[in-house]
Each structure stands twice: as C-alpha cells, then as structure tokens.
Amino acid sequence: MTLDELTKLAYEVVEPGGEFTKRVAFDLGDEGRLFIDGGSGQVDNSHYYADITLGATLADLEDVLLRRVELQSALSREALVVTDGDPAILEPLAWLIEIFPG
C-alpha cells in the first residue's frame, strides 16, 4: 500500500468528534508523513503539531493499522517508536487502530 492509499483509507475511517480526539503523526522517514487529527477529522501528509509522533516504516505502519501486527507488539520490537510527545496517548491510539478495517 502506498502512503497516498493509506492516507485515503485513514480519511475514510476517521470522523471528526469521534472517540479519538488527539493529533497523531506517523513519521515515515523518506516515505513521508501521515497526520491524523481526531478532533477535527483532518487526515493528510502535513507537518502540523501532533500530540504524539511515532516513527515507523510505511510497511510497519500498514501492518499495525490493518491489524496484521498488534500495537504493543510493534512497540516492543521497535517497529513503531515514540519520537515525540506524550506516550499516554498510546491507549487512545489503540482505539483509533480499531476503526481501521482489519
């Protein structure tokens, strides 16, 4: 899956005012960035401020969002790494992942 395809999928499942109200960014290095603002429903590839930023490869992020790999497993093997922000946001992030089709 490309970053554009993953961004489109995220845009389709994230609704403004849902249970996930935080801003999360996935820094994919040379592959780009996925930004999700759960409060406003904004999903794009911008570099806006996020409450938490996680580093990953596009393939690892796809595996987590499509639930091929559990969030905690990806974190423990450092396929996803908190690079900035509040790690307490990982709990609501698990809810965000649940709305993606598995």
C-alpha positions in Angstrom: 0.0 0.0 0.0 1.3 3.5 -0.8 1.2 6.4 1.5 -1.5 8.0 -0.6 -3.6 4.9 -0.3 -3.1 4.7 3.4 -3.9 8.4 3.8 -7.1 7.9 1.8 -8.1 4.9 4.0 -7.4 6.9 7.2 -9.5 9.8 5.8 -12.4 7.4 5.2 -12.5 6.0 8.7 -11.6 9.0 10.9 -14.6 11.1 11.8 -14.5 14.5 13.5 -15.7 14.4 17.0 -15.3 10.7 17.4 -13.8 9.0 20.4 -10.2 9.6 19.2 -9.6 13.4 19.7 -5.8 13.6 19.7 -3.4 14.6 17.0 -1.0 11.9 15.9 1.7 11.9 13.3 3.5 9.0 11.8 6.9 9.9 10.6 7.8 7.5 7.8 11.2 9.0 7.1 11.8 9.3 3.3 8.4 7.8 2.6 6.6 10.8 4.1 4.3 11.5 7.0 0.7 10.6 7.9 -1.1 13.2 10.2 -4.4 12.4 11.9 -6.3 15.0 13.9 -9.1 13.0 15.5 -10.8 16.2 16.9 -11.3 17.8 13.5 -11.1 14.7 11.3 -8.2 16.1 9.4 -6.1 13.5 7.7 -3.2 14.4 5.4 0.5 14.3 4.9 1.2 17.7 6.6 3.8 18.5 9.3 1.3 20.0 11.8 1.9 19.8 15.5 0.9 16.4 16.9 0.3 15.3 20.5 2.4 12.3 19.7 4.7 11.4 16.8 5.7 7.8 16.1 8.4 6.7 13.7 7.9 3.7 11.5 8.3 2.4 8.0 5.3 2.6 5.7 5.1 -1.3 5.7 5.2 -1.4 9.5 2.6 1.3 9.9 0.3 -0.5 7.4 0.7 -3.8 9.3 -0.4 -2.0 12.6 -3.3 -0.1 11.1 -4.6 -3.1 9.3 -4.2 -5.2 12.5 -1.7 -7.7 11.0 0.5 -6.8 13.9 -0.7 -5.7 17.3 0.3 -2.2 18.5 2.0 -3.4 21.6 4.0 -6.0 19.6 5.1 -3.3 17.1 6.2 -1.0 20.0 8.0 -3.8 21.9 10.0 -4.7 18.8 10.5 -1.0 17.9 8.7 -1.2 14.6 6.8 1.8 15.9 8.8 4.2 18.1 7.5 7.2 20.0 9.8 10.0 18.8 8.0 13.0 20.3 5.0 13.7 22.6 3.1 12.0 25.3 3.3 8.2 25.4 0.0 8.2 27.4 -1.7 8.8 24.1 -0.9 5.3 23.1 -4.0 4.0 24.9 -6.5 6.1 22.8 -4.3 5.3 19.7 -5.3 1.7 20.2 -8.9 2.8 19.8 -8.0 4.6 16.6 -6.5 1.4 15.2 -9.6 -0.5 15.9 -11.7 1.6 13.4 -9.4 0.6 10.5 -10.6 -2.4 8.5 -8.6 -5.4 9.5 
